[in-house]
């Protein structure tokens, strides 16, 4: 293993320190603390406030400024909750809440696995995605997630260990591994998890997302066309005091032979379905990404009244 710089050790011990801190408290207290952490961010360190506010304007053009501000505060609270509960997900009580989503095992792993084709499991930054991964792993589903390898090898290993504590069926593959590597995952008849809601700029295929041009990743569409693996859109989110899980098999239009047009058609179908989830539970989408390339030129200043909205 290569030598690790001092800053990486500091970052790692900070992560472990947060783990130790949150594990001192009962789960209900951790949940409360997470939401208060979201409030603290809202008041003092509003991470990418301008980005999130302008994204809201695209998705909800009819929403007035006051409603946007109230929604923004709910967004910060939600992600404070997700951050804090990450450290106590291993507890039996939290595991039970995750498992309660599918008490009778009615959700299947996707038709592709029955046919030996693998499954393209399309996800987006929504709900409580670490609890989502824990759910898949606890069920023993053969899930391989494409992820961005962190620069810090210590924290990278920590986050992988955190996921693996829920079962041994999960694997990880780098976002830079390439299409051949992803095809191998499908050949092994596994579920390949692909995030579809990030801007791929010049490398992506042009579609419409909430009515605005969006550069979508090609991977899911290209693998579907090449391998014939079925496409599923899945989400794991909070509702009515607990977790919910939804998955839907997506049937894109038939191919035309024009590869660019076919890729766009597949991704458009997936993203149109994604819009439905985001509109239903908007506070649970990760609004802080620069989703659209031609946005983010404005600065939004809050009045003192809006801090307490």
PATOR-966118 format. One record per residue (C-alpha): residue in three letters; x, y, z. Coordinates in steps of 0.2 Angstrom, whole numbers. Each point is the difference from the previous one (the first is absolute). Layout:
N
{site "ALA",{X,Y,Z}}
...
//
This chain:
309
{site "UNK",{0,0,0}}
{site "UNK",{7,17,-5}}
{site "UNK",{4,12,14}}
{site "UNK",{-15,10,6}}
{site "UNK",{1,19,3}}
{site "UNK",{-3,8,17}}
{site "UNK",{-16,9,-7}}
{site "UNK",{-7,-17,-4}}
{site "UNK",{3,-6,18}}
{site "UNK",{-8,15,7}}
{site "UNK",{-15,-2,-12}}
{site "UNK",{-2,-18,5}}
{site "UNK",{1,3,19}}
{site "UNK",{-13,14,-2}}
{site "UNK",{-12,-13,-8}}
{site "UNK",{4,-12,14}}
{site "UNK",{-3,13,12}}
{site "UNK",{-17,4,-6}}
{site "UNK",{-4,-18,0}}
{site "UNK",{5,-1,18}}
{site "UNK",{-10,16,5}}
{site "UNK",{-16,-5,-8}}
{site "UNK",{1,-18,7}}
{site "UNK",{-1,7,17}}
{site "UNK",{-18,4,-2}}
{site "UNK",{-16,-9,-2}}
{site "UNK",{-6,-1,-18}}
{site "UNK",{-15,12,3}}
{site "UNK",{12,13,7}}
{site "UNK",{12,-3,-15}}
{site "UNK",{-15,4,-12}}
{site "UNK",{-4,16,9}}
{site "UNK",{18,5,0}}
{site "UNK",{1,-3,-19}}
{site "UNK",{-15,11,-3}}
{site "UNK",{8,14,11}}
{site "UNK",{16,-2,-9}}
{site "UNK",{-10,4,-16}}
{site "UNK",{-7,15,9}}
{site "UNK",{18,5,4}}
{site "UNK",{5,-1,-18}}
{site "UNK",{-15,10,-5}}
{site "UNK",{5,14,12}}
{site "UNK",{19,0,-1}}
{site "UNK",{7,-10,-14}}
{site "UNK",{-13,-2,-14}}
{site "UNK",{10,-12,-11}}
{site "UNK",{-3,5,-19}}
{site "UNK",{-16,10,5}}
{site "UNK",{0,9,-17}}
{site "UNK",{1,-16,-10}}
{site "UNK",{-14,-9,10}}
{site "UNK",{-11,16,-1}}
{site "UNK",{2,1,-19}}
{site "UNK",{-3,-18,-2}}
{site "UNK",{-16,2,9}}
{site "UNK",{-5,14,-12}}
{site "UNK",{2,-12,-15}}
{site "UNK",{-10,-15,8}}
{site "UNK",{-13,11,8}}
{site "UNK",{-2,16,-11}}
{site "UNK",{-17,4,8}}
{site "UNK",{7,0,18}}
{site "UNK",{2,17,8}}
{site "UNK",{15,6,9}}
{site "UNK",{-7,-3,18}}
{site "UNK",{-5,-18,-5}}
{site "UNK",{18,-3,-7}}
{site "UNK",{8,6,16}}
{site "UNK",{-11,-11,10}}
{site "UNK",{4,-15,-11}}
{site "UNK",{19,4,1}}
{site "UNK",{-1,-1,19}}
{site "UNK",{-9,-17,-2}}
{site "UNK",{14,-6,-12}}
{site "UNK",{14,5,13}}
{site "UNK",{-9,-9,14}}
{site "UNK",{-2,-16,-10}}
{site "UNK",{18,-1,-5}}
{site "UNK",{5,4,18}}
{site "UNK",{-11,-15,5}}
{site "UNK",{8,-11,-14}}
{site "UNK",{18,5,6}}
{site "UNK",{-3,-3,19}}
{site "UNK",{-9,-17,-2}}
{site "UNK",{13,-7,-12}}
{site "UNK",{10,-3,16}}
{site "UNK",{-13,-10,9}}
{site "UNK",{-7,-10,-14}}
{site "UNK",{8,-16,7}}
{site "UNK",{-11,0,15}}
{site "UNK",{-13,-14,1}}
{site "UNK",{-14,13,1}}
{site "UNK",{5,9,-15}}
{site "UNK",{3,-16,-10}}
{site "UNK",{-17,-6,5}}
{site "UNK",{-7,17,-7}}
{site "UNK",{9,-4,-17}}
{site "UNK",{-6,-18,-1}}
{site "UNK",{-18,6,4}}
{site "UNK",{-1,7,-17}}
{site "UNK",{-2,-18,-7}}
{site "UNK",{-6,-11,14}}
{site "UNK",{-7,-14,-11}}
{site "UNK",{14,0,-13}}
{site "UNK",{-12,5,-14}}
{site "UNK",{13,11,-10}}
{site "UNK",{10,-10,-13}}
{site "UNK",{18,3,-5}}
{site "UNK",{-5,4,-18}}
{site "UNK",{-5,-11,-15}}
{site "UNK",{17,1,-7}}
{site "UNK",{8,-11,13}}
{site "UNK",{-13,-14,-4}}
{site "UNK",{6,0,-18}}
{site "UNK",{19,2,4}}
{site "UNK",{1,17,-8}}
{site "UNK",{3,10,16}}
{site "UNK",{-10,15,5}}
{site "UNK",{4,19,-3}}
{site "UNK",{-6,8,16}}
{site "UNK",{-2,18,-3}}
{site "UNK",{0,11,16}}
{site "UNK",{1,19,3}}
{site "UNK",{6,11,15}}
{site "UNK",{-16,-1,10}}
{site "UNK",{-7,-6,17}}
{site "UNK",{12,-9,11}}
{site "UNK",{12,-9,-12}}
{site "UNK",{11,-8,13}}
{site "UNK",{-15,-8,8}}
{site "UNK",{-5,-5,-18}}
{site "UNK",{17,-9,-3}}
{site "UNK",{-2,-8,17}}
{site "UNK",{-17,-6,-5}}
{site "UNK",{6,-8,-16}}
{site "UNK",{15,-8,10}}
{site "UNK",{-11,-7,14}}
{site "UNK",{-11,-8,-13}}
{site "UNK",{16,-9,-7}}
{site "UNK",{-3,7,-17}}
{site "UNK",{15,-1,-12}}
{site "UNK",{2,19,-1}}
{site "UNK",{16,9,-7}}
{site "UNK",{0,19,2}}
{site "UNK",{9,12,-12}}
{site "UNK",{9,12,12}}
{site "UNK",{12,14,0}}
{site "UNK",{16,-6,8}}
{site "UNK",{5,13,13}}
{site "UNK",{18,7,0}}
{site "UNK",{2,-5,18}}
{site "UNK",{3,-18,1}}
{site "UNK",{-4,-1,19}}
{site "UNK",{-17,8,-2}}
{site "UNK",{-3,-10,-16}}
{site "UNK",{3,-16,9}}
{site "UNK",{-11,6,15}}
{site "UNK",{-15,3,-11}}
{site "UNK",{1,-16,-9}}
{site "UNK",{2,-10,17}}
{site "UNK",{-15,10,6}}
{site "UNK",{-11,-7,-14}}
{site "UNK",{7,-17,1}}
{site "UNK",{-5,-2,18}}
{site "UNK",{-18,-3,-6}}
{site "UNK",{5,-15,-10}}
{site "UNK",{13,-8,-12}}
{site "UNK",{-11,1,-16}}
{site "UNK",{6,18,-4}}
{site "UNK",{14,5,-11}}
{site "UNK",{7,17,-6}}
{site "UNK",{7,5,-17}}
{site "UNK",{9,16,-5}}
{site "UNK",{-9,13,-10}}
{site "UNK",{15,0,-11}}
{site "UNK",{1,-19,-3}}
{site "UNK",{-8,2,-17}}
{site "UNK",{-14,-9,-10}}
{site "UNK",{9,-17,-2}}
{site "UNK",{2,-1,19}}
{site "UNK",{-19,4,2}}
{site "UNK",{-4,-13,-13}}
{site "UNK",{9,-13,10}}
{site "UNK",{-11,4,15}}
{site "UNK",{-15,-4,-11}}
{site "UNK",{8,-16,-7}}
{site "UNK",{2,-5,19}}
{site "UNK",{-19,2,1}}
{site "UNK",{0,14,13}}
{site "UNK",{-10,16,2}}
{site "UNK",{11,15,-5}}
{site "UNK",{-5,16,9}}
{site "UNK",{2,16,-11}}
{site "UNK",{-4,17,6}}
{site "UNK",{-9,10,-14}}
{site "UNK",{-3,17,6}}
{site "UNK",{17,9,-2}}
{site "UNK",{6,11,-13}}
{site "UNK",{12,-8,-12}}
{site "UNK",{3,15,-10}}
{site "UNK",{9,-3,-17}}
{site "UNK",{1,-19,3}}
{site "UNK",{-19,-2,2}}
{site "UNK",{-15,-2,-11}}
{site "UNK",{-12,15,-2}}
{site "UNK",{-17,-3,8}}
{site "UNK",{-13,11,9}}
{site "UNK",{-1,0,19}}
{site "UNK",{-14,10,8}}
{site "UNK",{-2,9,-17}}
{site "UNK",{18,5,-1}}
{site "UNK",{15,-7,-11}}
{site "UNK",{10,-12,11}}
{site "UNK",{15,-10,-5}}
{site "UNK",{-4,-18,7}}
{site "UNK",{13,-14,2}}
{site "UNK",{0,-13,-14}}
{site "UNK",{4,-15,10}}
{site "UNK",{-17,-7,5}}
{site "UNK",{-7,2,-17}}
{site "UNK",{15,-6,-9}}
{site "UNK",{1,-16,11}}
{site "UNK",{-18,-3,-3}}
{site "UNK",{2,1,-19}}
{site "UNK",{16,-11,0}}
{site "UNK",{-5,-13,12}}
{site "UNK",{-19,0,1}}
{site "UNK",{0,1,19}}
{site "UNK",{-16,7,6}}
{site "UNK",{-1,17,8}}
{site "UNK",{-7,4,17}}
{site "UNK",{-3,17,8}}
{site "UNK",{1,-1,19}}
{site "UNK",{-2,11,15}}
{site "UNK",{1,-2,19}}
{site "UNK",{-7,15,10}}
{site "UNK",{-9,6,16}}
{site "UNK",{-19,1,1}}
{site "UNK",{-12,-1,14}}
{site "UNK",{13,-2,13}}
{site "UNK",{9,-15,-8}}
{site "UNK",{9,-5,-15}}
{site "UNK",{-8,-5,-17}}
{site "UNK",{8,-9,-15}}
{site "UNK",{-7,1,-18}}
{site "UNK",{7,-8,-16}}
{site "UNK",{-7,0,-17}}
{site "UNK",{6,-8,-16}}
{site "UNK",{2,12,-14}}
{site "UNK",{-5,-4,-18}}
{site "UNK",{9,13,-11}}
{site "UNK",{-6,2,-18}}
{site "UNK",{6,-13,-13}}
{site "UNK",{17,4,-8}}
{site "UNK",{1,9,-17}}
{site "UNK",{18,-5,-4}}
{site "UNK",{6,18,3}}
{site "UNK",{11,-3,15}}
{site "UNK",{-1,19,6}}
{site "UNK",{-19,1,-2}}
{site "UNK",{-2,-17,9}}
{site "UNK",{11,4,14}}
{site "UNK",{-9,17,3}}
{site "UNK",{-17,-9,-1}}
{site "UNK",{5,-13,14}}
{site "UNK",{7,14,11}}
{site "UNK",{-15,11,-3}}
{site "UNK",{-12,-14,5}}
{site "UNK",{10,-2,16}}
{site "UNK",{1,18,5}}
{site "UNK",{-18,4,-3}}
{site "UNK",{-4,-14,12}}
{site "UNK",{13,8,12}}
{site "UNK",{-9,16,0}}
{site "UNK",{-16,-8,7}}
{site "UNK",{10,-5,16}}
{site "UNK",{8,17,2}}
{site "UNK",{-16,10,-2}}
{site "UNK",{-9,-12,13}}
{site "UNK",{14,2,14}}
{site "UNK",{10,15,-6}}
{site "UNK",{9,3,17}}
{site "UNK",{9,-17,-2}}
{site "UNK",{9,3,-17}}
{site "UNK",{18,6,1}}
{site "UNK",{-3,17,-7}}
{site "UNK",{18,6,2}}
{site "UNK",{7,-8,-16}}
{site "UNK",{3,12,-15}}
{site "UNK",{-13,-10,-10}}
{site "UNK",{-2,12,-15}}
{site "UNK",{15,7,-9}}
{site "UNK",{-7,17,-5}}
{site "UNK",{-6,5,18}}
{site "UNK",{8,7,16}}
{site "UNK",{4,17,-4}}
{site "UNK",{-11,9,13}}
{site "UNK",{3,3,18}}
{site "UNK",{-14,-1,12}}
{site "UNK",{1,10,16}}
{site "UNK",{-12,-4,15}}
{site "UNK",{-8,14,10}}
{site "UNK",{1,-2,19}}
{site "UNK",{-18,-6,0}}
{site "UNK",{3,-14,-12}}
{site "UNK",{13,-7,12}}
{site "UNK",{-15,-4,12}}
{site "UNK",{-13,-5,-13}}
//
